[in-house]
Amino acid sequence: MRGKYCKKSWIMLAVIMFAVIGCLVWVSGCLGADGIPPAGITNIHNVTFATTSVNWTWNDPADADFSKVMVYLNGVFKTNVTKGTRFYLATGLVPDTEYTLGTQTVDTSGNINHTWVIHMARTASVPDTTPPSGVTNLHNVTFATTTINWTWDDPADADFSKVIVYLNGMFKTNVTKGIRFYSATVLVPNTTYTLGTHTVDTSGNINKIWVNHTTKTAPIPVTPRITVVVPNASENWKQGSAQTIMWKYTGSPGSSVKIELLRGTAVNRMINSSISIGSGGSGSYSWTLPYNQDLGTDFKIRITSTSNASYNDTSNANFTISAGPPITIIVPSGGENWKQGSARNITWKYTGIPGLSVKIELLRGTAVNRMINSSISMGFGGSGSYRWTVPYNQTLGTDYKIRITSTSNTTYNDTSNANFTISAV
């Protein structure tokens, strides 16, 4: 009976021992020979920042039996990274997206460190390569002699950053978004300047299409002034002679002037009550002195703006008006074109009593070409005339003049002021 119980006890003990051994074998398979997993990796971080890839690196654990790193991306197993490699490059990623790299370490016995060592990184955004629009409504808001102030509207682009400003092609400054103006100083008066602009966004993209504006600085203000040029001193103008009164002006003294003849300080004659001031800073008026003009040595010309009498000038010194020649040719006086066979009036004026009759000569150069009439009445009431038919055989030329001479006193004579022409029919 007793032997029977001993046999059963040994059988149960053997079963238990086998069971324990089996468990130990199973645990050994799970934990490895030593049963201790390696430490986790350290200093995990990404070393690149690209649009479709992230490169992570780390330090392996110091465990002598460390074998590899199991790598997961966003929880999905990707690969085993062998000891010593110490990096994983994830590619084919979506730009501007966050990714999580998860790791577990394994030793040569297969022991796994189930504690996650993770790192999160974001891929780069797709680079912005589109420049902003240019500025608009660029114009100058000042007009000064040495400064110009330009203003504009910034582009509406959300990433617009600044305006690069150039003056006559030279870089001057960067104008930050929102300022919208640039003031150029120390410029040259009455000079053209061009403001050039490029716009830049926060990514550094430059809009290389120029937006320009050209304007001019103001001229230095000129005080309006009128200055008599002729007559200005010691001239001797004769009754009946044609004289040119000349003046200069600066600024804008007005569009017209009046011309007065002064004797002493009093107005002797209104020569012209309103005549154009001229152009380009100069003006002139041709005045034929009347035959009855008073004689004297104390005359001056005064020229006055008709719109502002404070703008005026008077000859610097007196000039003389003297008796004119007793005989003065009126026609031809120069520039006429008389054709062979045409009938022309030769006219003249006279003062005093230069004689009862005159002779009329045709001059070519300084020589007498033809005696037109050797004795004809002086005229009546200060005027005379003679109708001459130009001969058909008269020599053609452009250098003719008429000379009229008193038949009783040859010192009384006059010649055309300039040449006239005799041409073919």
Phi, psi and omega in degrees: 000312179297318180297326179296316179295322180297320181297318180295321181297317180295323179296315180296319180297322180293321179296316180297317182297317178297323180295316179297316180298319179299318179296317179299321179296318182294316180297320179298323177294328180280321189258355184084181185295323182266342177077004182243119180288160179285167175290164177281167177290163179229166176055039178286132179195162178267140182250359175230163181216085183242171185286327184234014180208153173224131179249113178262147175224163183200175172255129177293157175290159185277355183305134183295328182265011177299138186242313187198170176242126173274126187250132177235139175244118184052040175085357181255126181299137181243311184190169170255129180254116185295148176312135178095340179288310170061027171202161174216128179254113176267128183237175179066030183272170180267132179301151176053046182228141181273135179232146179244122175264121178250141182225147168225141183261152182225141177258182185292341178271359180088005177291130182253130173274105185278005176278121183288134167246116188235164173208135179254138177215156181245137175290156181288153174289157174296127184303138175277115180246008182263118179287161178286167174293164177280170176290161178231165177056038178286123180200163178266141182249001174229160179216088183238171185288327184233007179220150171224131178248113178262148174225162182201175172254130177293154174293159184276355182306132183297329182264010177300138185242311188199168176244127174272126187250133176235144176240118184052040175086356180255132179299136179244310184190170169256129180253116184295148176313133177098340180283311169064029172202160173216131180249116177267131183236174179054047179265170180268131180301150175054043183229142181277135177228145178241125174265123178249144182224144166235146176256152183226141176258180184293343177270000179088006178289130183252128172279107187272006174279121183291137165243112188240161170212132181246134177210180187230140173290156181287148175288158175296128183303135179250127177289125180303138181204144174241136180228121176288130180256315179219129359278144183231352176169130167070003177295155176234105181257135184261149174306138178081351181276151176267124182234151179254118174272128184232150178210164173238159177214155176232157180067215182230078181284354180133168184273344182215161180226162170247149183240124182239146171262120179258146169235113192069237178253357184263151177285121178269325183201139170274109182285314177205127185277343179196115178219150180307140180292340180116202179210152177062024177090006181223150176214160179205160177212130179269120183240126174264116182295131179298151178292337179263013180298136177305146177265153178168173181243011187238042181260150172219162174251136174239131179242129187227138174297134179283344181260341179208101186296346179287343176266100182204165174206154180234150177313141182295329181214168182292151169235170187250141168244119184240170181298138180279172177298143180304329179238132178227120178288133177260310180224129000275137180256352180133135177095349180290160176232106181255131183265150174307134178085352181275150177266126185231146177266120171266123184235152178209165173239159177215155177236154180064217180230080180284358181137174182268338183216162180227161170247149184240124182240146172262120179258145169235112192071235178254358184262149176287122178267326183200140170273111182282315177205127184275345178194115179219151183307140177302327181125202182211137176066028177091003181225150175215161179204159177212132180266118184244130174264118182293124182300148178294336181263011180296132179300136180281151178175168181244010188238041181262150171218162174252137173239131178243129186227136174298135180283344181260342179209101186291350177287343177269100181205165175207152180237150176311142182296328182211169182293151168234173188247142167245122186234167181290156180295000000 
